[in-house]
Amino acid sequence: MNEMKGKNIKIGENVYIEDTVKLGNNIKIGNNVSIMGNVIIGDGTVIQSGVVIGEEGFDYVREGNQVISKIQGDGSVIIGKYVVIGSNTCIDRGTTKDTKIGDGVKISNLCHIAHNVEIKSNCIIPAKVSISSNTIIGHDSFIGAGATIKDNIVIGDSTFVGLGSVVKNNIVNSQTVFGNPARLYERKNNLISINKINKTFSNSSNNTDKTLDDISFEINQNEFVSILGPSGCGKSTLLRIVAGLLDADSGNIESNNKSKDKKLGMVFQEDSLMPWFNVEKNVALGLKIKKMDKNKIKEKVKWALDLVGLSGYEKYYPHQLSGGMKKRAAIARCLVLEQPLMLMDEPFGALDAATKLSIQEDLLKLREKEKFSICMVTHDVEEAVYLSDRIVIVKGKPANIEEIIEINLPHPRDRDGEQFIAIKQKILDIVHDR
């Protein structure tokens, strides 16, 4: 065993160490050092750039300085708390044991960390770091912009993933990540696929009018998708086909909704509340159709009205409500169905500006809390950019998809910000052929 203890010990540059290595606390490891085998690195250690720790899953049989064969490695790497890991460092392990990195570790740019790694809490992982293969990252950590994270990663609560990161394959518990690139992962968890939807209507002269032409896109878990385009281009027709209110001529809707009840809640632009029912009965309507137990209905309605801020208005009738309150009641009516996707057709078009902004903010908070997806039809570009993770732009006659725009801006979004305005202008140019 190579064992080094005590303070202010330094391993110089370009050193190669193998077998079982145990380093004490507050050691400094120089540039381009290679430490192989079973490695234990103590608290407070500073690892400079270009260091290789644990090899890449293999050991090598050597004769002198010559490698004569490569075999499956069995090394493990244990790194203590508050360690600083320099740039271009590779931390890997043998193929049979794991790597553990302690709390409060700072990992520098361009590092590679792989294979069954457990990274504890409050760690800093900056830009252009590669993390892969069955890694666990603890809570309250920070992953900087441009990182690559792939292959069955578990990410703890309140960990932030920076803009521009590439998230690949299965990332477990991504809903706890409060960074925008988590959306990239969630898009791998497809909720509904809209495949080659075509729709043609016949008019009064028995002429045909094709409205939708081979429309295909996906809606994914905990994602806000807006369908945006000029008035009359078929957006609402498409949404009604997704909702099952209208049949397509060809194409299909594939759903991964595991609920036994496949019906989706929909919020329309116009007032769709039943005027002869009070708020409580309007919200409960879908549950009564499902013949749910009365006590359960009462419980669910109370829960939904609490969420949308209408507690105390249960006995009010629609004519007694403001436009914003009616919209909140319509949203509550969808929420009680507890479906993973809410459909919205120009939901804020009839509201005044202040009410619209207020309900938009509340809707984003509600979606973050309850973890459901939204697909919204709108012709309002600013509204789409403010709310959406992706915008599906449809235009033409018949309508087809012109472009799908990713909105990689964190919430809350600044409507007057440079990036926001640039995205808005790009979409306006596409919609208006400028």
C-alpha positions in Angstrom: 0.0 0.0 0.0 1.2 3.5 -0.8 0.1 5.6 2.2 0.7 9.3 2.6 -0.6 11.2 5.7 -0.1 14.6 7.3 -0.4 18.2 6.2 1.1 20.0 3.3 2.2 16.8 1.5 2.6 17.3 -2.3 2.7 14.7 -5.0 4.7 16.3 -7.8 3.9 16.4 -11.5 4.0 13.6 -14.0 4.0 10.8 -11.3 2.5 7.4 -11.8 1.2 5.5 -8.7 -0.6 2.2 -8.7 -1.9 -0.6 -6.4 -3.7 0.5 -3.2 -3.2 4.2 -2.5 -4.3 6.0 0.6 -3.8 9.7 0.8 -4.4 11.8 4.0 -6.1 15.1 4.4 -5.0 18.4 2.8 -2.7 16.8 0.2 -1.8 18.5 -3.0 -1.6 16.3 -6.2 0.3 17.9 -9.1 -0.5 18.1 -12.8 -0.6 15.0 -14.9 -0.4 12.5 -12.0 -1.9 9.0 -12.6 -3.2 7.1 -9.5 -4.5 3.6 -10.2 -6.1 0.8 -8.3 -7.9 1.2 -5.0 -7.6 4.9 -4.2 -8.6 6.8 -1.1 -8.1 10.6 -1.1 -8.6 12.5 2.1 -10.6 15.7 2.9 -9.4 19.0 1.7 -7.1 17.7 -1.0 -6.3 19.8 -4.1 -6.0 17.8 -7.3 -4.5 19.8 -10.1 -5.2 19.5 -13.8 -4.8 16.5 -16.1 -4.9 13.9 -13.3 -6.1 10.4 -14.0 -7.6 8.5 -11.0 -8.8 5.0 -11.1 -8.3 4.3 -14.8 -11.1 3.8 -17.3 -12.5 0.5 -15.9 -9.4 -1.6 -16.7 -6.1 -2.7 -15.2 -3.0 -3.3 -17.3 -0.4 -6.1 -17.0 3.0 -4.5 -17.5 6.5 -5.7 -18.0 8.6 -2.8 -17.0 7.2 0.3 -18.7 5.5 -1.8 -21.4 1.8 -2.8 -21.3 1.4 -6.5 -22.4 -2.3 -7.0 -21.7 -5.5 -5.2 -20.5 -7.7 -6.9 -17.9 -11.0 -6.1 -16.1 -10.2 -3.7 -13.3 -11.4 -4.0 -9.7 -10.2 -0.7 -8.3 -12.4 1.7 -6.3 -12.0 5.5 -5.8 -13.1 7.3 -2.6 -12.6 11.0 -2.5 -13.3 12.9 0.8 -15.1 16.2 1.5 -14.2 19.6 0.2 -11.8 18.4 -2.4 -10.9 20.6 -5.3 -10.6 18.6 -8.6 -8.7 20.5 -11.4 -9.6 20.7 -15.1 -9.1 17.8 -17.5 -9.2 15.3 -14.7 -10.5 11.8 -15.3 -12.1 9.9 -12.4 -13.2 6.4 -13.2 -13.2 3.0 -11.6 -12.7 -0.6 -12.2 -15.6 -2.5 -13.6 -16.5 -4.2 -10.3 -16.3 -1.4 -7.7 -17.6 2.1 -7.3 -16.4 5.7 -6.9 -17.6 7.9 -4.1 -17.0 11.7 -4.0 -17.8 13.5 -0.7 -19.8 16.6 0.2 -18.8 20.1 -1.0 -16.4 19.0 -3.7 -15.6 21.4 -6.5 -15.0 19.8 -9.9 -13.4 22.0 -12.6 -14.1 22.3 -16.3 -13.6 19.5 -18.9 -13.4 16.7 -16.3 -14.8 13.2 -17.0 -16.5 11.2 -14.2 -17.9 7.8 -14.9 -19.2 4.4 -13.9 -21.3 3.9 -10.7 -20.2 7.2 -9.1 -21.9 8.6 -6.0 -21.4 12.4 -5.7 -22.6 13.7 -2.4 -24.4 17.0 -1.7 -23.5 20.6 -2.2 -21.1 19.9 -5.0 -20.1 22.2 -7.8 -19.9 20.6 -11.3 -19.1 23.4 -13.8 -19.2 23.7 -17.6 -18.3 21.0 -20.0 -18.0 18.2 -17.5 -19.0 14.7 -18.6 -20.9 12.5 -16.1 -22.1 9.1 -17.2 -23.3 5.6 -16.3 -25.3 5.0 -13.1 -24.1 8.1 -11.2 -25.9 9.5 -8.2 -25.7 13.3 -7.6 -26.8 14.6 -4.2 -29.1 17.5 -3.3 -28.3 21.2 -3.5 -25.6 20.7 -6.1 -24.8 22.9 -9.1 -24.2 21.6 -12.6 -22.9 24.3 -14.9 -23.7 25.1 -18.5 -22.6 22.8 -21.2 -22.3 19.6 -19.1 -23.0 16.2 -20.6 -25.1 13.9 -18.4 -26.1 10.5 -19.6 -27.1 6.9 -18.8 -29.3 6.4 -15.7 -28.3 9.3 -13.5 -30.1 10.1 -10.3 -30.2 13.8 -9.4 -31.1 14.9 -5.9 -33.5 17.7 -4.8 -32.8 21.3 -5.6 -29.9 20.5 -7.9 -29.6 23.0 -10.7 -28.6 22.0 -14.2 -27.3 25.0 -16.3 -28.4 26.2 -19.7 -27.0 24.3 -22.7 -26.3 21.1 -20.9 -26.9 17.9 -22.9 -29.0 15.4 -21.0 -29.1 12.0 -22.7 -31.0 8.7 -22.2 -32.6 7.9 -18.8 -32.1 10.4 -16.0 -34.0 9.2 -12.9 -35.8 11.8 -10.7 -35.3 14.6 -13.1 -38.4 16.3 -11.9 -36.3 17.5 -8.9 -33.9 19.4 -11.1 -34.7 23.0 -11.2 -32.6 23.8 -14.4 -34.0 24.2 -17.8 -32.0 21.3 -19.4 -34.0 18.9 -17.3 -36.6 19.5 -20.0 -34.3 17.7 -22.5 -34.5 14.6 -20.3 -38.2 14.8 -19.8 -38.7 14.9 -23.6 -37.3 11.3 -23.5 -40.4 10.4 -21.4 -42.9 10.7 -24.1 -46.5 11.3 -23.0 -48.3 11.6 -26.4 -47.1 11.2 -30.0 -49.1 13.0 -32.7 -48.3 11.0 -35.9 -49.0 12.3 -39.4 -52.4 13.8 -38.7 -54.4 14.8 -41.7 -57.8 16.4 -41.7 -60.1 17.6 -44.6 -63.5 19.2 -44.3 -66.2 19.5 -46.9 -67.9 22.8 -47.4 -71.4 23.7 -48.4 -70.5 23.4 -52.1 -69.3 19.9 -51.6 -65.8 21.0 -52.2 -63.0 19.7 -49.9 -60.9 21.9 -47.8 -57.8 20.3 -46.4 -56.9 21.8 -43.0 -54.1 19.7 -41.6 -51.3 18.1 -43.6 -49.1 15.4 -42.0 -48.8 17.0 -38.5 -46.3 15.2 -36.2 -44.8 16.1 -32.9 -44.6 14.9 -29.3 -45.9 16.1 -25.9 -43.8 14.9 -23.0 -44.0 14.6 -19.3 -44.0 17.9 -17.4 -43.6 19.9 -20.5 -45.4 23.0 -21.8 -45.9 22.9 -25.5 -47.6 25.7 -27.4 -49.1 25.3 -30.9 -48.7 28.7 -32.5 -49.8 30.1 -35.8 -52.0 32.7 -37.5 -55.7 32.7 -37.0 -57.7 30.1 -39.0 -54.7 27.8 -39.8 -56.2 24.8 -38.0 -54.6 24.9 -34.6 -57.9 24.4 -32.7 -58.8 21.6 -35.1 -55.6 19.8 -34.2 -56.1 20.3 -30.5 -59.6 18.8 -30.7 -58.2 15.8 -32.5 -55.6 15.4 -29.7 -58.5 15.7 -27.1 -60.5 13.0 -28.9 -63.3 15.5 -29.7 -62.7 15.2 -33.5 -61.5 12.3 -35.7 -58.5 12.7 -38.0 -58.8 11.4 -41.6 -55.5 9.6 -41.2 -52.6 9.4 -38.8 -52.9 8.5 -35.1 -52.4 9.6 -31.6 -50.2 7.3 -29.4 -50.5 7.8 -25.7 -48.3 6.5 -22.8 -50.9 7.7 -20.3 -51.1 4.9 -17.8 -54.4 6.2 -16.3 -57.4 4.0 -16.9 -59.3 7.1 -17.8 -57.8 8.4 -21.1 -60.1 11.4 -21.3 -58.1 14.7 -21.2 -59.2 17.9 -19.6 -59.6 20.9 -21.9 -59.8 24.7 -21.1 -61.5 26.7 -23.9 -61.3 30.4 -24.8 -65.0 30.9 -24.3 -66.8 30.6 -21.0 -67.5 26.9 -20.9 -69.0 26.8 -17.4 -72.6 25.6 -17.0 -74.5 28.7 -16.0 -77.1 26.7 -14.0 -74.4 25.1 -11.8 -72.4 26.8 -9.1 -68.6 26.6 -9.0 -68.5 23.5 -6.9 -70.9 21.6 -9.3 -69.1 22.8 -12.4 -65.8 21.6 -11.1 -67.3 18.3 -10.0 -69.0 17.6 -13.4 -66.4 15.3 -14.8 -66.2 13.3 -11.6 -69.9 12.8 -11.4 -69.9 11.5 -15.0 -67.3 9.0 -13.8 -69.7 8.1 -11.0 -67.1 8.7 -8.3 -68.1 8.5 -4.6 -69.7 11.7 -3.3 -67.2 12.1 -0.4 -64.3 11.6 -2.8 -65.8 14.2 -5.2 -66.1 16.7 -2.4 -62.5 16.1 -1.3 -61.1 16.5 -4.9 -63.2 19.6 -5.6 -61.9 21.3 -2.4 -58.3 20.3 -3.3 -58.6 21.8 -6.8 -60.3 25.0 -5.7 -57.6 25.5 -3.1 -55.0 25.1 -5.8 -56.5 27.7 -8.1 -57.3 30.2 -5.4 -61.1 29.8 -5.4 -61.7 28.6 -1.9 -64.8 30.3 -0.5 -66.4 30.6 -3.9 -67.9 27.1 -4.1 -71.5 28.3 -4.1 -71.0 31.2 -6.5 -72.6 30.9 -10.0 -70.7 31.8 -13.2 -72.5 35.2 -13.6 -71.2 36.2 -10.2 -67.5 35.6 -11.2 -65.0 37.8 -12.9 -63.4 36.6 -16.2 -60.3 35.5 -14.4 -62.3 33.6 -11.7 -64.2 31.7 -14.4 -60.9 30.7 -16.0 -59.6 29.5 -12.7 -62.8 27.4 -12.3 -62.3 25.9 -15.7 -58.7 25.0 -14.8 -59.9 23.4 -11.6 -62.4 21.3 -13.5 -59.5 19.9 -15.5 -57.3 19.4 -12.4 -59.8 17.2 -10.6 -59.5 14.6 -13.4 -55.8 14.3 -12.4 -54.7 13.6 -15.9 -51.0 14.1 -16.9 -51.9 16.5 -19.8 -54.1 19.6 -19.8 -55.2 21.0 -23.2 -55.9 24.7 -23.6 -57.4 26.4 -26.6 -56.6 30.2 -26.6 -57.3 30.2 -22.8 -56.4 33.8 -22.1 -57.7 35.5 -25.2 -60.8 37.0 -23.6 -59.0 38.3 -20.4 -57.7 41.8 -19.7 -54.0 42.2 -19.6 -53.5 42.3 -15.9 -55.7 39.2 -15.3 -54.0 37.3 -18.1 -50.5 37.9 -16.6 -51.7 36.9 -13.1 -53.2 33.6 -14.3 -50.2 32.8 -16.4 -47.9 33.1 -13.4 -50.3 31.0 -11.3 -50.5 28.4 -14.0 -46.7 28.0 -14.2 -46.5 27.6 -10.4 -49.3 25.1 -10.5 -47.7 23.0 -13.2 -44.4 23.0 -11.3 -46.1 21.8 -8.1 -48.4 19.2 -9.6 -46.1 18.0 -12.4 -48.5 17.8 -15.4 -48.0 18.7 -19.1 -49.8 21.4 -21.0 -50.5 21.7 -24.7 -51.8 25.2 -25.5 -53.1 26.7 -28.8 -52.3 30.4 -29.1 -51.6 33.1 -31.8 -49.9 35.3 -29.1 -46.2 35.0 -29.7 -45.2 36.7 -26.4 -47.5 34.4 -24.4 -46.0 31.3 -26.1 -42.4 32.4 -25.4 -43.2 33.3 -21.8 -44.9 30.0 -20.9 -43.5 27.3 -23.2 -40.7 24.8 -23.2 -41.3 24.2 -26.9 -43.3 26.0 -29.6 -44.7 24.2 -32.5 -45.2 26.7 -35.3 -47.9 25.7 -37.8 -48.9 27.7 -40.9 -50.0 27.4 -44.5 -53.1 26.1 -46.2 -53.3 23.2 -45.5 -51.4 23.7 -42.2 -48.1 21.9 -41.6 -45.3 22.3 -39.1 -43.0 25.1 -40.2 -40.6 24.8 -37.3 -40.3 23.6 -33.6 -38.5 26.1 -31.4 -36.9 25.2 -28.1 -37.2 27.9 -25.4 -34.2 27.4 -23.1 -34.8 30.3 -20.8 -35.2 29.8 -17.0 -38.3 30.9 -15.2 -39.4 33.5 -14.3 -38.7 35.0 -17.7 -38.0 38.6 -18.4 -40.3 39.8 -21.2 -38.0 42.7 -21.8 -34.8 40.7 -21.7 -32.5 40.5 -24.8 -32.8 36.7 -25.3 -36.6 36.8 -24.8 -37.0 39.6 -27.4 -34.7 37.8 -29.9 -36.7 34.5 -29.6 -39.9 36.4 -30.0 -38.6 38.2 -33.1 -37.4 35.0 -34.6 -40.8 33.4 -34.3 -42.5 36.5 -35.7 -40.2 36.3 -38.7 -41.1 32.6 -39.3 -44.9 33.2 -38.9 -44.9 36.2 -41.2 -42.3 35.0 -43.7 -39.9 37.9 -43.0 
